[in-house]
């Protein structure tokens, strides 16, 4: 987790890109530059948008199902079902 102003965090993101892919660093360090759940789910107007953002949080930003579920007050298994549903819709 990085603390500081948004501009400070953004300036560090470019320097930390290589760390995201390197498994030698612990998960917390690798994912320090990912957006917050609050930022990902801002202005979620409907279920379709929410579901897409759940999928992005899990697949792109590597949030755990439980983390997303706790934030949205949903069970982690529901988050997994939503994620798989979006993935299947994108494949077809």
N, C-alpha and C positions, 0 to 999 in steps of 0.2 A: 504494500500500500504506500502510495506517495502522498505526502501532505504538502500543501502550499497552494498558491493561486493557480487558476486554470492555465494561465500563460506559462507558469513555471513547469507544471506537469506536462504541457504540450511540448515544451522545449526538451524535456528529458525523453519523451517517447521515441524520437528518432534515434537517440543514442542507445536505447534499450531494445531495439528491434531484434538484434541478434540473440539477446538473452531469452526471448520468447520461445525460440526454437531449440535452445540448448538444454538438454535433459540433465546436465550436470548441476544446474541451479534448481533449487526447490520450487515447487509449484507456486508458492506465494511470491517469490521473486520473479519468476517467469511471467506471471500474470499481473504484475504491478501496474502496468500501463493500460489495462483493459478499462473500458468505460464502466461506470457504476450502474447498478440495476436501476437506480432512480433516474439516471440519464437515459437508459435504454427504454424505459417505460413511460417517459414523459409524453403527455398528449395522446394517450392511447384511447381512441374514441369508440372502438367497437371490438368485437371478439376476433374478427379476422386480422385486424392490426395487432391485437394482443398476441394472437397465436404466432404470427410471423416474428414478432419480437421475442417470444419465448424460444422459437427455433433458432434465431440469431444468437440469443444469449447462451444457449446450450452448445450449439455447433460452432459458431464463429468465435465467441468470446470465452468458451470453455467454463461457463458457470455450471456448477453441479445442479442436478434436478432439485435437490433439497434446498439449495440456496435460492433458486428461483421460486420454488414453492413457498418457502417461508416468507419471501418478499410479497408475493401475490396472495398469500393466505389460502393456498391450494395444496393438496397433498402431492408429494413428489411423484407418485405414480400417475396422477392426473397430468402433471407437467410432461412426463414421459410419453403419455398417450397423445397429448397435443403435439409434441415435437415430432413423433413418428407420423402423425396425420399430415402435418405440413410437409414433411419429407416425401411422403407418398404422393401428395398432390403436386409437388414440384417435379417429380419424376414422370408423371403422366402428361 
